[in-house]
Amino acid sequence: MCSLCGVLGCDDHWTSAVARPGVYTQNTDRVSRRREASRRLALANALLSTRRLSLAEWQGRSYVLASPTGRTQIFDALSHLWPEAEAMAGRPFDPLDPEFIEKIEAIR
């Protein structure tokens, strides 16, 4: 995705947990939504650290995935994270891979 599309992307993706008709969320106010977004970001960074990648919010509307070499990718929702991370890492994130599990358990 180009950076302009990242800026204009939607802000009501289901991962944002925004209260709206037909959607249950316990994050009904701005502070609780920001707190939940911070938790999601911390968890994603813990998983991404196993491949030396990092994720940051950008302008509160998009995400920036970065590699240790400085390569970056911008996208608008966490649903794009894993395909982008796998492409950047050059191999898939297999949650059943014993090496991956060992690294995750070491983070705890």
C-alpha positions in Angstrom: 0.0 0.0 0.0 1.3 3.5 -0.8 1.6 6.0 2.1 -1.3 8.1 0.8 -3.7 5.1 1.0 -2.4 4.5 4.5 -3.4 8.0 5.5 -6.8 7.7 3.8 -7.5 4.2 5.0 -10.5 3.3 7.1 -10.5 3.9 10.9 -13.4 1.6 11.8 -11.7 -1.8 11.1 -13.0 -4.5 13.5 -9.6 -4.6 15.2 -10.1 -1.0 16.3 -12.9 -2.1 18.6 -14.9 1.1 18.0 -18.4 1.0 19.5 -21.1 1.2 16.8 -24.5 -0.4 16.3 -24.4 -4.2 16.1 -20.8 -4.4 17.5 -20.0 -5.3 21.1 -17.0 -3.7 22.6 -15.9 -2.9 26.1 -13.8 -0.1 24.8 -16.5 2.6 24.5 -14.3 5.6 25.2 -11.2 7.0 23.6 -8.9 6.2 26.5 -9.9 2.6 26.7 -9.5 2.2 22.9 -6.0 3.7 23.1 -5.1 1.4 26.0 -6.3 -1.7 24.0 -4.4 -0.5 20.9 -1.3 -0.2 23.0 -1.7 -3.8 24.3 -2.2 -5.1 20.8 0.9 -3.3 19.6 3.0 -4.6 22.5 1.8 -8.2 21.8 2.5 -7.8 18.1 6.0 -6.5 18.8 6.7 -9.4 21.1 5.9 -11.8 18.3 7.6 -9.8 15.6 10.8 -9.5 17.7 11.5 -13.2 17.0 12.2 -12.1 13.4 13.9 -8.8 14.4 10.9 -6.8 13.0 9.1 -4.0 14.8 5.7 -2.4 14.5 4.7 1.2 15.4 1.5 3.2 15.1 1.6 6.1 12.6 -0.7 9.1 13.1 -3.0 6.9 15.1 -4.5 5.6 11.9 -2.0 3.3 10.3 0.9 1.0 11.2 4.5 1.0 10.2 6.3 -2.3 10.0 10.1 -2.0 10.1 13.0 -4.4 9.5 16.5 -4.1 11.2 17.9 -2.8 7.8 15.4 0.1 7.8 13.0 -1.3 5.3 9.4 -0.1 6.1 5.9 -1.0 5.1 2.8 1.1 5.9 -0.7 -0.5 6.2 -4.0 0.6 7.7 -5.2 -2.4 9.8 -3.6 -5.2 11.8 -5.3 -7.7 9.4 -2.5 -6.8 7.0 0.3 -7.3 9.5 1.1 -11.0 9.1 1.2 -11.1 5.3 3.4 -8.0 5.3 5.6 -9.4 8.1 6.1 -12.7 6.3 7.0 -10.9 3.1 9.5 -8.7 4.9 11.0 -11.6 6.9 11.2 -13.8 3.9 9.5 -16.8 5.6 6.2 -17.6 7.2 5.3 -17.2 10.9 4.3 -20.7 11.8 2.7 -20.7 15.3 3.5 -24.4 15.6 7.2 -24.1 14.7 9.1 -25.3 17.8 11.8 -22.6 17.4 9.1 -19.9 17.2 7.4 -21.3 20.3 10.7 -21.4 22.2 11.4 -17.8 21.4 7.9 -16.7 22.5 8.3 -18.6 25.8 11.7 -16.9 26.4 10.0 -13.5 26.0 7.6 -14.2 28.9 
